[in-house]
C-alpha cells in the first residue's frame, strides 16, 4: 500500500498534514526558485503581449469589430486571409505561453508532493502498519512543533541508500545522511556510538531526565519556587501540584511526558544514525508509548506536561518561547493533525519501571535501616569495621 503524504519536514510554520500545493512551495526550491519564477513570468508576459496584439493591434479583432459596427459575422467576412492567419497564429501562441506559465507554476507548487512520493518509492517505504502508527502517535505533538515527520521512523528524510545523483534530484525535500544524524545526537545529547545510544535510552526510560529532579524539588515543597514555575508555564499552581502526586489511580506524572517524548526522538534519530536497527527502534517506541498512555489519559495532558518540562528547562529568560510553545500546542490540538493521525492509544497494561510507578518514592523516603545496613557492618563484638 502506498505511503501517505506527510507534512513538508524542516519548514517551521508550514505544518499542513498532508503537504498541499500552496503558493509558498515556490520558496522551497532555493537553488532554482529564481529560474522557475523567471520562466513563469517570462512565458506569462509573452502570452499576455501576444494576446494583446491579437486583440488591440491595427489589424486586431477589436479594430475589425469596430469597423464592422460590432457585427462579428461582418467583421470575419471583411477580414483578409492575412488578418485571420494573424489572429489564429497569435491566439495559439498566446494560449500556449499562458498555458505553459500556468503549468510551470502548478508544477512548482506540486513539486514537494511529487518528491515525497518519489522518496517513499526509492526508500521502499509502504504505508505504516498499525503497530508503527501507535508507536509514533504519542510523539505527534512534538513532530508538529518541530516540523518533523509523524508517520515514518526517520525524523527527517534520509539519504541512506541513494546515489549522489538521486540525492541531488530532490530540490525541495531536505535529506539527512547517517553522519548528519550522528552529529545531531552528539551535539544535542552527547551520544557518540551505538552502545552509548542504547545506554542513554535505557537510562532515560528507567530514571528519566528531569523527572527525578522535579520529584525532589516537589518533595522539598518550596512554595515560591513552585509558584514561579507555574507562572512561567502559565499553569495554575493547583494543577502543578496535581502533577507531583498520584491521581485517579495513576502514579505521579512528574515530568515523564517531557522525558519520554524526547527519548522517543533519540530512538528515532538513533535508528537513522545506524545506532539501532529498525525492529529494536520500534520495540523501544512501543515501550515509550505504553508508558505515556499509562500516565497520560489524554494528549492534552501530555502536551501540558511537555510545556511544564520545557518551562523548567528553558527558564524565565525564554518566557516568550514558552508562550509560543503553548500556542502551537493549542493550534495542533485544534487542527487537522490529531484527526489524520488517529485516536489517542489505549493502555496496554505493560508494567511501569519502579521509579515511574512509585514516583521515586525510594529516593524521597529512604528507609533508615537500609542506610544502616549499607553504611555499616558490625563485628560479632559489636564494633564497626
Long-range contacts (C-beta under 8 A, 24 or more apart in sequence): 1-126, 1-127, 2-117, 2-120, 2-126, 2-127, 3-117, 3-120, 3-125, 3-126, 3-127, 3-128, 3-151, 3-152, 4-127, 4-151, 5-113, 5-116, 5-117, 6-116, 6-149, 6-150, 6-151, 6-152, 7-143, 7-144, 7-147, 7-149, 7-150, 8-112, 8-116, 8-147, 8-172, 8-173, 9-147, 9-148, 9-149, 9-156, 9-157, 9-173, 9-174, 10-147, 10-148, 10-156, 10-174, 11-147, 12-146, 12-147, 13-147, 14-147, 15-144, 15-147, 15-335, 15-337, 16-336, 17-144, 17-150, 17-336, 17-337, 17-340, 17-341, 18-340, 19-112, 19-113, 19-116, 20-113, 21-106, 21-109, 21-110, 21-113, 22-109, 23-109, 25-108, 25-109, 25-110, 25-111, 25-112, 25-172, 26-108, 26-109, 28-111, 28-112, 28-171, 28-172, 29-108, 29-111, 29-171, 29-172, 31-171, 32-171, 33-108, 36-104, 36-108, 39-101, 39-104, 40-101, 40-104, 40-105, 40-108, 41-101, 43-97, 43-98, 43-100, 43-101, 43-104, 44-97, 44-98, 44-101, 46-93, 46-97, 47-93, 47-94, 47-95, 47-96, 47-97, 47-98, 47-99, 47-100, 47-101, 48-94, 48-98, 50-90, 50-93, 50-94, 50-97, 51-90, 51-91, 51-94, 51-98, 53-90, 54-86, 54-87, 54-90, 54-91, 54-94, 57-86, 59-83, 59-86, 60-87, 61-87, 111-171, 111-172, 112-172, 112-173, 115-170, 115-171, 115-172, 115-173, 116-173, 118-170, 119-157, 119-170, 119-173, 122-161, 122-162, 122-166, 123-158, 123-161, 125-152, 128-152, 131-282, 131-286, 132-282, 133-341, 133-342, 134-286, 134-289, 134-345, 135-282, 135-285, 135-286, 135-288, 135-289, 136-285, 137-289, 137-341, 137-342, 137-344, 137-345, 138-260, 138-261, 138-264, 138-288, 138-289, 138-292, 138-293, 138-299, 138-302, 138-345, 139-261, 139-264, 139-265, 139-288, 140-299, 140-332, 140-337, 140-338, 140-341, 141-261, 141-299, 141-302, 141-303, 141-306, 141-329, 141-332, 142-261, 142-262, 142-264, 142-265, 142-306, 144-328, 144-332, 144-335, 144-337, 145-325, 145-328, 145-329, 145-332, 150-337, 150-341, 151-341, 153-268, 153-271, 153-272, 153-278, 153-281, 153-282, 154-268, 154-271, 154-272, 155-265, 155-268, 155-269, 155-272, 156-272, 158-272, 160-272, 160-274, 176-272, 178-272, 178-273, 178-274, 181-269, 181-270, 181-272, 181-273, 181-274, 182-273, 182-274, 182-275, 184-269, 184-273, 185-266, 185-269, 185-270, 185-273, 185-275, 189-266, 191-266, 191-270, 191-275, 193-275, 194-270, 194-274, 194-275, 194-276, 197-266, 197-270, 197-273, 197-275, 197-276, 198-270, 198-275, 198-276, 200-266, 201-263, 201-266, 201-267, 201-270, 201-284, 204-259, 204-260, 204-262, 204-263, 204-266, 205-260, 205-263, 205-284, 205-287, 205-288, 205-291, 205-353, 206-353, 206-355, 207-353, 207-355, 208-254, 208-255, 208-256, 208-259, 208-355, 208-356, 209-255, 209-258, 209-259, 209-262, 209-263, 210-255, 210-258, 210-259, 210-309, 210-312, 210-313, 211-254, 211-255, 211-256, 211-258, 211-259, 211-355, 211-356, 211-360, 212-355, 212-360, 212-363, 214-244, 214-254, 214-255, 214-312, 215-244, 215-252, 215-254, 215-359, 215-360, 215-363, 215-364, 216-360, 216-363, 216-364, 218-244, 218-254, 219-364, 228-316, 229-308, 229-311, 229-312, 232-311, 232-315, 232-316, 232-319, 232-322, 233-307, 233-308, 233-311, 233-312, 233-322, 234-307, 234-322, 234-323, 234-326, 235-304, 235-307, 235-308, 239-304, 240-308, 243-305, 243-308, 245-359, 246-359, 250-294, 250-295, 250-297, 251-295, 251-352, 251-356, 251-357, 251-358, 251-359, 252-359, 253-295, 253-296, 253-301, 253-305, 254-359, 254-360, 255-305, 255-308, 255-309, 255-312, 256-291, 256-292, 256-295, 256-305, 256-356, 257-292, 257-295, 257-296, 257-301, 257-302, 257-303, 257-304, 257-305, 257-306, 257-309, 258-305, 258-306, 258-308, 258-309, 258-310, 258-313, 259-309, 260-288, 260-291, 260-292, 261-288, 261-292, 261-302, 261-306, 263-288, 264-288, 287-350, 289-345, 290-347, 290-348, 290-350, 291-350, 291-352, 291-353, 291-356, 293-344, 293-345, 293-346, 293-347, 293-348, 294-347, 294-350, 294-352, 295-352, 295-356, 298-344, 299-333, 299-338, 299-344, 300-333, 303-329, 303-332, 303-333
